[in-house]
Amino acid sequence: MKNRIKITLLLVGIMFIATMTGTARAAPQKTHALPAEIKIGGVFPITARPDAGPDRRDGFLIAVAEINAQTGTDRILPEGVTLVSNVQDDLNTAAGGTAAAETLLAWGADIVLGSSGSSVSAAMASALTPTKVVQISYASSSPSLSDRTLYPYFMRTCASDADQGLAIAELVKAFGWTKGAVIHTSDSYGTGLIEIFKDAYTGTILTDQSFEAGATDVSAQVQSLKDTNPEFILGNFIDEDAKTVMKKANDLDMLDLVWITTDGWSTQATITDAKVKEAMDLSIGTNPAPAEGTGMSDFNDTWFDPVWNYLETPANSQSTGTPFNSYAPFSYDTVYVAAKGLAAAGTTDGDALLTALYAVTHEGATGNIKFNELGEVIGRYDYVQLRDDTYFKFGEYAIPSGATSAIGVLDDASEFELVNGSIWSIANNVATFVRWDPVDTAPGFELLAAALAIGILVITVKKRRK
């Protein structure tokens, strides 16, 4: 009897242990150290740049909502983990960037995305770096931000202007121009690309003009450009500063000079003013190349889905049907990159997250995103020309298949017209001058016409005397 009781108790014990073991195995195991709510901050120039900031903010908010709604195998973050967003307006100033970063730190941000302006992002980095909060910009392109000693926790999903400066140098080389002028804002964004271009350009820079971002009077600088009579003028600034420069250029009748634009003002937002549009017509320059594949078209479909209209105050691109700002897709993709990095790291620890982000790859609206050793992507640019109110592509700067570095390649064209009435042919990546069209646009034509008129008058007077 005692033996039976012992056996029974033993069996009950074994069953209890087995039951408990099975229960333990069935319980979900947390394999990460992520909080249930990851605090992600977004910083944008909302009020200072109403034609750009709201779109970039909305790209950020759409991505946050999409990632939180993911289920099953499509889900990036672990079950039970969501992104909680906090949007800050940086006023497009360094001081505003610092204030935004400090506000997000006080909130307890785990990661911060932004901002647009390079000087703004640099100011943010100064506040975020001591606490090892990772920062990813979607639009700041100054080469100075590539310094890993100064900005160890800064990354960006846009390319450095070091790439764009080289792209423009190749464009100028293709046209054979040997004398040019430059004008730019005096901040890190404005000067960074210009310095790269000047180092790569083999011709002569006749004058280098600069002004503070947001300046309302650039008369002296623009007059200096005109006085040098350059073959081209390269400008580097954002759209609002571009409007100030080009209005003055129009006032000074500089409509026959070749202007080269950069991605900061090769935008629809720049040509909303009639005088600016007139001065910029047939200008040439660079713009970030659109993504290859379906990423951008998918983003376009998502963007104009009425479900997102509630995001805008006041209504901007989505509800009006106008084209979105070119960096809205970059902001959108940056959230996905951040989410993949967080999921891979399994923690919000800054060092671990930084390491995980370097290994992230993402095929998104802006193409394939993979960081190099500087925490940035290799730039791909289209060469574009403004014709009336549309930017037309006429070449690209990219890495050819099988190559390791980018080159500029122009599309062949039998006739390519520039603003001064000059007609060029483009073949084998070389632009060759063909003719002036019409002839009265040729340099010195007015003087020649005046001389001919005087000559005819003199002959007429002599005949009458006879």
C-alpha positions as a printed NumPy array, in Angstrom:
array([[   0.   ,    0.   ,    0.   ],
       [   2.77 ,    2.391,    0.943],
       [   4.567,    1.581,   -2.294],
       [   1.427,    2.409,   -4.29 ],
       [   1.098,    5.73 ,   -2.496],
       [   4.747,    6.534,   -3.215],
       [   4.348,    5.655,   -6.875],
       [   1.164,    7.708,   -7.105],
       [   2.83 ,   10.716,   -5.496],
       [   5.829,   10.299,   -7.796],
       [   3.602,   10.237,  -10.878],
       [   1.683,   13.287,   -9.684],
       [   4.981,   15.088,   -9.125],
       [   6.248,   14.201,  -12.568],
       [   2.979,   15.349,  -14.147],
       [   3.125,   18.619,  -12.193],
       [   6.696,   19.29 ,  -13.306],
       [   5.841,   18.413,  -16.9  ],
       [   2.818,   20.687,  -16.785],
       [   4.831,   23.561,  -15.371],
       [   7.603,   23.   ,  -17.906],
       [   5.113,   22.982,  -20.758],
       [   3.518,   26.145,  -19.442],
       [   6.893,   27.83 ,  -19.217],
       [   7.731,   26.849,  -22.767],
       [   4.405,   28.116,  -24.056],
       [   4.883,   31.546,  -22.493],
       [   6.341,   34.145,  -24.911],
       [   9.984,   34.853,  -24.286],
       [  11.212,   38.448,  -24.537],
       [  14.414,   38.325,  -26.567],
       [  15.122,   42.042,  -26.603],
       [  15.568,   44.964,  -24.257],
       [  13.364,   47.393,  -26.159],
       [  10.751,   49.35 ,  -24.2  ],
       [   7.084,   48.889,  -25.056],
       [   7.092,   52.456,  -26.353],
       [  10.125,   53.678,  -28.275],
       [  10.28 ,   57.451,  -28.242],
       [  11.238,   58.771,  -31.674],
       [  11.649,   62.503,  -32.224],
       [  11.294,   64.28 ,  -35.555],
       [  12.647,   67.773,  -36.23 ],
       [  11.522,   69.84 ,  -39.225],
       [  11.494,   73.488,  -40.461],
       [   7.701,   73.634,  -40.356],
       [   6.943,   77.34 ,  -40.036],
       [  10.083,   78.818,  -41.614],
       [   9.824,   76.635,  -44.723],
       [   6.108,   75.944,  -45.206],
       [   6.712,   74.565,  -48.694],
       [   9.131,   71.923,  -47.386],
       [   8.833,   71.356,  -43.64 ],
       [   5.219,   70.122,  -43.457],
       [   5.763,   67.55 ,  -46.22 ],
       [   8.892,   66.208,  -44.557],
       [   7.075,   66.035,  -41.231],
       [   4.192,   64.138,  -42.816],
       [   6.522,   61.623,  -44.459],
       [   7.833,   60.939,  -40.95 ],
       [   4.363,   60.594,  -39.406],
       [   3.044,   58.334,  -42.176],
       [   5.971,   55.942,  -41.719],
       [   5.487,   55.842,  -37.937],
       [   1.804,   54.962,  -38.385],
       [   2.569,   52.289,  -40.997],
       [   5.253,   50.599,  -38.904],
       [   3.03 ,   50.505,  -35.828],
       [   0.222,   48.927,  -37.883],
       [   2.387,   46.12 ,  -39.305],
       [   1.46 ,   42.53 ,  -38.456],
       [   2.829,   39.039,  -38.935],
       [   5.984,   38.506,  -40.945],
       [   5.802,   42.05 ,  -42.317],
       [   6.292,   43.529,  -38.872],
       [   9.677,   45.176,  -38.278],
       [   9.447,   45.786,  -34.529],
       [   8.762,   42.993,  -32.026],
       [   5.146,   42.421,  -31.035],
       [   4.124,   44.732,  -28.249],
       [   6.665,   47.41 ,  -29.223],
       [   5.479,   50.62 ,  -30.886],
       [   6.916,   53.957,  -31.933],
       [   5.714,   57.069,  -30.12 ],
       [   6.481,   60.249,  -32.052],
       [   7.213,   63.789,  -30.968],
       [   7.485,   66.476,  -33.67 ],
       [   9.478,   69.661,  -33.106],
       [   9.753,   72.786,  -35.271],
       [  13.362,   74.007,  -35.546],
       [  12.44 ,   77.363,  -37.159],
       [  15.239,   76.59 ,  -39.654],
       [  17.846,   78.048,  -37.292],
       [  20.714,   76.576,  -35.301],
       [  19.198,   77.961,  -32.1  ],
       [  15.891,   76.35 ,  -33.005],
       [  17.656,   73.048,  -33.606],
       [  19.322,   73.187,  -30.201],
       [  15.999,   73.982,  -28.532],
       [  14.286,   71.117,  -30.368],
       [  17.   ,   68.647,  -29.35 ],
       [  16.875,   69.748,  -25.717],
       [  13.083,   69.412,  -25.67 ],
       [  13.322,   65.881,  -27.06 ],
       [  16.023,   64.927,  -24.555],
       [  13.837,   66.154,  -21.701],
       [  11.007,   64.034,  -23.143],
       [  13.305,   61.002,  -23.096],
       [  13.817,   60.467,  -26.831],
       [  15.466,   57.167,  -27.74 ],
       [  16.373,   58.31 ,  -31.27 ],
       [  15.985,   61.599,  -33.154],
       [  15.42 ,   62.117,  -36.881],
       [  16.36 ,   65.471,  -38.405],
       [  16.817,   68.027,  -39.333],
       [  16.817,   69.601,  -42.793],
       [  19.37 ,   72.41 ,  -42.603],
       [  22.964,   71.293,  -42.067],
       [  23.738,   74.008,  -39.527],
       [  20.553,   73.04 ,  -37.685],
       [  21.548,   69.365,  -37.598],
       [  25.046,   70.27 ,  -36.418],
       [  23.577,   72.262,  -33.53 ],
       [  21.286,   69.354,  -32.667],
       [  24.231,   66.949,  -32.697],
       [  26.079,   69.099,  -30.177],
       [  23.171,   68.622,  -27.774],
       [  22.469,   64.946,  -28.536],
       [  25.996,   63.503,  -28.74 ],
       [  26.916,   63.805,  -25.024],
       [  23.945,   61.565,  -24.162],
       [  24.709,   59.135,  -27.029],
       [  21.313,   59.607,  -28.655],
       [  21.551,   58.556,  -32.297],
       [  20.521,   61.2  ,  -34.83 ],
       [  19.62 ,   60.466,  -38.473],
       [  19.05 ,   63.352,  -40.874],
       [  16.921,   63.023,  -43.982],
       [  18.209,   66.156,  -45.765],
       [  21.345,   67.697,  -44.185],
       [  24.066,   67.376,  -46.795],
       [  27.029,   69.529,  -45.717],
       [  30.359,   67.662,  -46.058],
       [  31.351,   68.936,  -42.604],
       [  28.845,   66.519,  -41.04 ],
       [  30.94 ,   63.582,  -42.283],
       [  33.443,   64.217,  -39.467],
       [  33.043,   61.15 ,  -37.238],
       [  35.101,   62.754,  -34.482],
       [  32.774,   65.732,  -34.171],
       [  29.561,   63.869,  -34.996],
       [  29.986,   60.216,  -33.923],
       [  26.25 ,   59.574,  -33.447],
       [  25.107,   61.415,  -36.582],
       [  23.992,   59.56 ,  -39.72 ],
       [  22.029,   60.56 ,  -42.811],
       [  19.947,   58.902,  -45.479],
       [  20.758,   61.647,  -47.982],
       [  24.12 ,   62.004,  -49.667],
       [  26.875,   64.391,  -48.686],
       [  27.287,   67.479,  -50.848],
       [  30.809,   66.257,  -51.459],
       [  29.206,   64.019,  -54.096],
       [  27.078,   66.827,  -55.507],
       [  30.028,   69.209,  -55.722],
       [  31.889,   66.662,  -57.839],
       [  28.791,   66.101,  -59.976],
       [  28.597,   69.813,  -60.787],
       [  32.327,   69.994,  -61.527],
       [  31.843,   67.266,  -64.137],
       [  28.871,   69.127,  -65.613],
       [  30.909,   72.313,  -66.022],
       [  33.786,   70.327,  -67.507],
       [  31.461,   68.829,  -70.128],
       [  30.566,   72.335,  -71.348],
       [  34.192,   73.432,  -71.336],
       [  33.629,   76.563,  -69.277],
       [  36.845,   78.017,  -67.905],
       [  35.606,   81.123,  -66.077],
       [  32.845,   81.026,  -63.501],
       [  31.475,   82.688,  -60.387],
       [  29.859,   81.322,  -57.232],
       [  27.377,   82.645,  -54.697],
       [  26.152,   80.9  ,  -51.559],
       [  25.007,   81.308,  -47.997],
       [  27.782,   81.591,  -45.428],
       [  26.561,   78.672,  -43.295],
       [  27.984,   75.14 ,  -43.407],
       [  25.411,   74.056,  -45.967],
       [  26.18 ,   76.9  ,  -48.349],
       [  29.963,   76.708,  -48.143],
       [  30.444,   72.93 ,  -48.041],
       [  29.463,   72.119,  -51.62 ],
       [  31.169,   75.23 ,  -52.986],
       [  34.52 ,   74.284,  -51.464],
       [  34.287,   70.772,  -52.918],
       [  33.424,   72.232,  -56.327],
       [  36.269,   74.755,  -56.238],
       [  38.77 ,   72.026,  -55.389],
       [  37.596,   69.903,  -58.327],
       [  37.13 ,   72.71 ,  -60.872],
       [  40.171,   73.353,  -63.062],
       [  39.04 ,   76.754,  -64.352],
       [  39.085,   80.207,  -62.772],
       [  36.613,   81.403,  -60.151],
       [  36.226,   85.103,  -60.935],
       [  34.41 ,   85.932,  -57.702],
       [  33.124,   84.075,  -54.636],
       [  30.156,   85.853,  -53.051],
       [  28.408,   84.877,  -49.82 ],
       [  25.659,   86.186,  -47.55 ],
       [  23.905,   85.156,  -44.355],
       [  20.997,   82.755,  -44.744],
       [  17.756,   84.703,  -44.633],
       [  19.325,   87.987,  -45.77 ],
       [  16.902,   90.323,  -47.521],
       [  19.445,   92.469,  -49.385],
       [  22.004,   90.787,  -51.642],
       [  22.387,   93.665,  -54.098],
       [  26.154,   94.031,  -53.693],
       [  26.817,   90.319,  -54.076],
       [  24.679,   89.908,  -57.197],
       [  26.124,   93.059,  -58.769],
       [  29.619,   91.641,  -58.23 ],
       [  28.587,   88.518,  -60.122],
       [  27.356,   90.584,  -63.047],
       [  30.48 ,   92.744,  -63.139],
       [  32.761,   89.739,  -63.714],
       [  30.785,   88.562,  -66.782],
       [  31.289,   84.839,  -66.037],
       [  30.46 ,   81.94 ,  -68.336],
       [  28.354,   80.443,  -65.544],
       [  27.204,   81.215,  -62.001],
       [  26.906,   78.404,  -59.453],
       [  24.566,   79.101,  -56.543],
       [  24.16 ,   77.012,  -53.402],
       [  21.386,   77.859,  -50.949],
       [  17.851,   76.797,  -50.096],
       [  14.815,   77.935,  -52.052],
       [  13.937,   80.986,  -49.937],
       [  17.433,   82.443,  -50.289],
       [  17.403,   81.54 ,  -53.98 ],
       [  14.307,   83.681,  -54.46 ],
       [  16.097,   86.681,  -52.95 ],
       [  19.101,   86.206,  -55.238],
       [  17.144,   85.588,  -58.425],
       [  14.778,   88.515,  -57.912],
       [  17.81 ,   90.785,  -57.709],
       [  19.33 ,   89.079,  -60.76 ],
       [  16.138,   89.859,  -62.654],
       [  16.233,   93.481,  -61.479],
       [  19.804,   93.756,  -62.796],
       [  18.777,   92.247,  -66.143],
       [  20.968,   89.167,  -65.686],
       [  18.666,   87.037,  -67.813],
       [  21.352,   85.989,  -70.283],
       [  23.726,   84.384,  -67.766],
       [  23.907,   80.623,  -67.237],
       [  22.873,   79.73 ,  -63.685],
       [  23.743,   76.349,  -62.173],
       [  21.375,   75.199,  -59.44 ],
       [  21.808,   72.662,  -56.644],
       [  19.24 ,   70.46 ,  -54.934],
       [  18.489,   73.213,  -52.407],
       [  16.785,   75.279,  -55.096],
       [  16.198,   72.99 ,  -58.08 ],
       [  12.657,   72.798,  -56.748],
       [   9.109,   73.757,  -57.631],
       [   8.98 ,   75.826,  -54.451],
       [  11.646,   78.181,  -55.811],
       [   9.758,   79.161,  -58.964],
       [   6.475,   80.195,  -57.364],
       [   7.482,   83.842,  -57.93 ],
       [   7.192,   85.088,  -61.541],
       [  10.413,   87.148,  -61.468],
       [  12.364,   84.226,  -60.054],
       [  10.926,   81.847,  -62.616],
       [  11.879,   84.195,  -65.465],
       [  15.453,   84.535,  -64.208],
       [  15.818,   80.772,  -63.734],
       [  14.348,   79.642,  -67.043],
       [  16.715,   77.245,  -68.869],
       [  19.038,   77.075,  -65.859],
       [  20.805,   73.743,  -65.354],
       [  21.796,   71.882,  -62.214],
       [  21.402,   68.819,  -60.031],
       [  18.628,   67.071,  -58.15 ],
       [  18.631,   63.802,  -56.16 ],
       [  17.933,   60.951,  -58.577],
       [  14.574,   59.236,  -58.029],
       [  14.584,   55.667,  -56.841],
       [  14.812,   52.835,  -59.293],
       [  12.072,   50.223,  -59.104],
       [   8.615,   50.601,  -57.579],
       [   9.589,   52.296,  -54.316],
       [   8.814,   55.844,  -55.383],
       [   5.578,   54.962,  -57.176],
       [   4.432,   53.043,  -54.099],
       [   5.236,   56.05 ,  -51.941],
       [   3.348,   58.307,  -54.341],
       [   0.26 ,   56.09 ,  -54.036],
       [   0.576,   56.096,  -50.26 ],
       [   1.102,   59.85 ,  -50.096],
       [  -2.094,   60.735,  -51.914],
       [  -4.25 ,   58.264,  -49.997],
       [  -6.973,   60.441,  -48.399],
       [  -6.441,   58.661,  -45.088],
       [  -3.409,   60.883,  -44.444],
       [  -5.049,   64.246,  -45.097],
       [  -5.587,   64.778,  -41.379],
       [  -1.834,   65.207,  -40.912],
       [  -1.611,   68.655,  -42.462],
       [  -2.291,   71.988,  -40.819],
       [  -2.828,   73.853,  -43.046],
       [  -3.487,   71.609,  -46.037],
       [  -0.453,   71.232,  -48.267],
       [   0.574,   68.633,  -50.851],
       [  -1.663,   65.694,  -50.01 ],
       [  -5.018,   67.441,  -50.016],
       [  -4.216,   69.767,  -52.923],
       [  -2.7  ,   67.131,  -55.199],
       [   0.452,   69.184,  -55.832],
       [   3.848,   67.414,  -55.974],
       [   5.322,   66.637,  -52.574],
       [   8.624,   68.106,  -51.465],
       [  11.521,   66.085,  -52.867],
       [  12.809,   65.221,  -49.389],
       [   9.489,   63.934,  -48.029],
       [  10.353,   60.396,  -49.253],
       [  13.745,   60.664,  -47.518],
       [  12.037,   61.504,  -44.232],
       [   9.665,   58.576,  -44.755],
       [  12.492,   56.12 ,  -45.475],
       [  14.515,   57.342,  -42.506],
       [  11.845,   56.129,  -40.08 ],
       [  11.97 ,   52.653,  -41.631],
       [  15.76 ,   52.616,  -41.373],
       [  15.536,   53.651,  -37.718],
       [  12.971,   50.933,  -36.979],
       [  15.123,   48.254,  -38.617],
       [  18.131,   49.422,  -36.629],
       [  16.192,   49.322,  -33.365],
       [  14.858,   45.842,  -34.123],
       [  18.338,   44.553,  -34.967],
       [  19.937,   46.133,  -31.9  ],
       [  17.201,   44.922,  -29.569],
       [  17.922,   47.93 ,  -27.397],
       [  17.855,   51.717,  -27.463],
       [  21.413,   51.93 ,  -26.157],
       [  23.176,   54.461,  -28.376],
       [  26.344,   52.487,  -29.088],
       [  24.502,   49.241,  -29.82 ],
       [  21.966,   51.033,  -32.01 ],
       [  24.707,   52.82 ,  -33.951],
       [  26.455,   49.514,  -34.662],
       [  23.2  ,   47.916,  -35.809],
       [  22.357,   50.818,  -38.125],
       [  25.64 ,   50.456,  -40.016],
       [  24.492,   46.968,  -41.035],
       [  20.948,   47.965,  -42.056],
       [  19.847,   47.842,  -45.678],
       [  16.498,   49.189,  -46.806],
       [  14.884,   49.315,  -50.234],
       [  12.519,   52.243,  -49.997],
       [  11.013,   55.209,  -51.774],
       [  14.449,   56.762,  -52.327],
       [  16.124,   53.561,  -53.49 ],
       [  18.559,   51.28 ,  -51.719],
       [  19.834,   52.673,  -48.436],
       [  23.04 ,   51.262,  -47.008],
       [  25.415,   53.309,  -44.898],
       [  29.115,   53.608,  -45.664],
       [  31.823,   54.035,  -43.04 ],
       [  30.826,   57.697,  -42.623],
       [  27.223,   56.848,  -41.818],
       [  25.86 ,   58.153,  -45.113],
       [  24.823,   56.919,  -48.549],
       [  26.569,   57.421,  -51.888],
       [  24.899,   60.203,  -53.849],
       [  23.032,   59.72 ,  -57.105],
       [  21.998,   62.871,  -58.94 ],
       [  20.116,   63.767,  -62.071],
       [  21.319,   66.637,  -64.233],
       [  18.204,   68.74 ,  -64.796],
       [  17.173,   71.817,  -66.76 ],
       [  14.255,   74.086,  -65.911],
       [  12.078,   74.705,  -68.965],
       [   9.145,   76.96 ,  -68.169],
       [   7.852,   75.278,  -64.994],
       [   9.186,   71.73 ,  -65.402],
       [  12.572,   70.189,  -64.611],
       [  13.754,   67.904,  -67.411],
       [  16.498,   65.335,  -66.902],
       [  19.408,   65.466,  -69.368],
       [  21.956,   63.235,  -67.644],
       [  22.991,   61.673,  -64.358],
       [  25.811,   61.327,  -61.869],
       [  25.944,   57.789,  -60.524],
       [  28.081,   54.698,  -60.055],
       [  28.036,   52.595,  -63.245],
       [  27.523,   48.856,  -62.931],
       [  30.769,   47.2  ,  -61.887],
       [  32.457,   50.492,  -60.943],
       [  33.388,   51.788,  -57.499],
       [  33.066,   55.534,  -58.05 ],
       [  30.455,   57.803,  -59.599],
       [  30.803,   59.651,  -62.909],
       [  28.727,   62.249,  -64.716],
       [  27.082,   61.221,  -67.967],
       [  25.055,   63.6  ,  -70.175],
       [  22.389,   62.408,  -72.588],
       [  23.278,   62.875,  -76.249],
       [  21.364,   65.74 ,  -77.87 ],
       [  21.618,   67.335,  -81.298],
       [  20.407,   70.657,  -79.91 ],
       [  20.502,   71.778,  -76.285],
       [  19.534,   75.387,  -75.593],
       [  20.839,   77.52 ,  -72.749],
       [  19.345,   80.717,  -71.392],
       [  21.666,   83.047,  -73.331],
       [  20.383,   81.721,  -76.649],
       [  23.372,   79.486,  -77.271],
       [  22.674,   76.139,  -78.916],
       [  24.892,   73.175,  -78.068],
       [  25.184,   69.599,  -79.242],
       [  25.982,   66.892,  -76.712],
       [  27.732,   63.688,  -77.717],
       [  30.007,   61.297,  -75.827],
       [  29.646,   63.4  ,  -72.694],
       [  30.988,   66.551,  -74.362],
       [  28.902,   69.65 ,  -75.078],
       [  29.933,   71.588,  -78.188],
       [  28.751,   75.086,  -79.074],
       [  26.804,   75.134,  -82.362],
       [  25.306,   78.588,  -82.889],
       [  23.408,   81.501,  -81.424],
       [  19.661,   81.279,  -81.911],
       [  18.37 ,   83.771,  -82.737],
       [  21.469,   85.617,  -83.898],
       [  20.566,   88.75 ,  -81.922],
       [  21.338,   86.853,  -78.693],
       [  25.036,   86.602,  -79.545],
       [  27.386,   88.448,  -77.176],
       [  28.22 ,   91.903,  -78.522],
       [  25.397,   91.812,  -81.046],
       [  23.932,   95.08 ,  -79.792],
       [  27.276,   96.873,  -80.208],
       [  27.717,   95.377,  -83.657],
       [  24.2  ,   96.391,  -84.638],
       [  24.823,   99.922,  -83.373],
       [  28.08 ,  100.144,  -85.32 ],
       [  26.376,   98.958,  -88.487],
       [  23.59 ,  101.489,  -87.983],
       [  26.123,  104.309,  -87.615],
       [  27.949,  103.1  ,  -90.71 ],
       [  24.759,  103.079,  -92.741],
       [  23.897,  106.558,  -91.472],
       [  27.325,  107.923,  -92.473],
       [  27.047,  106.419,  -95.958],
       [  23.566,  107.875,  -96.346],
       [  24.741,  111.361,  -95.316],
       [  27.66 ,  111.228,  -97.763],
       [  25.372,  110.228, -100.604],
       [  23.054,  113.134,  -99.853],
       [  25.983,  115.589,  -99.892],
       [  26.988,  114.38 , -103.315]])
